[in-house]
Amino acid sequence: MSSDTNNIQIIAGLGNPGNEYERTRHNAGFWFIDQLISHYNLTLKSESKFLGDVAKLNTPSGNVWLLKPTTFMNRSGQSIARLAQFYKIKPEEILVVHDELDLPPGTLKLKQGGGHGGHNGLRDSIVHLGKNFYRLRLGIGHPGNKEQVVGFVLGKTPQNEKTLIESSIDKSIDSIELIMQGDMQKAMNQLHAK
């Protein structure tokens, strides 16, 4: 492993807390964390000092914190930053998982850095962390008209789309060990393969 490799120490899934948001497309990041929690048989604990629900995963390369901010989407960065500052974790050791309008359901992309593309959770994360963190973008599709975006991301996900999104989450969990070890190129090759 090259020395410029950063192990991922925080995996934060973006979403909105509360039952009314549970099945909305905007909560794809929360779905990811829920899948990961069940994959590793962990339990989330509410941590008010981190403004979120947190679980600790012990891996061969160290601890990885799984986080669901409970601040609502547009303030997610505050929660991630609190956890990162407390454990002295650098932005490039953070993976933020979020819904992505520019990708169709069932597709996903892993990348480092970049803008927020109008995503409020990313916008706040960039304010608090800078741009250098990793993003796992889970495709949710686009309504076709930017006036409809808010209703679309906060709308209930039709079952056929949810199935596609869940299959992309399963696929990304197959590569999560590589991601946590910081082997991003190999993870990207796996994830982006058709």
Secondary structure, 3 states (H helix, E strand, C coil): CCCCCCCCCEEEECCCCCHHHCCEHHHHHHHHHHHHHHHCCCCCEEEHHHCEEEEEEEECCEEEEEEEECCCHHHHHHHHHHHHHHCCCCHHHEEEEEEECCCCCCCEEEEECCCCCCCHHHHHHHHHHCCCCEEEEEECCCCCCHHHHHHHHCCECCHHHHHHHHHHHHHHHHCHHHHHCCCHHHHHHHHHCC
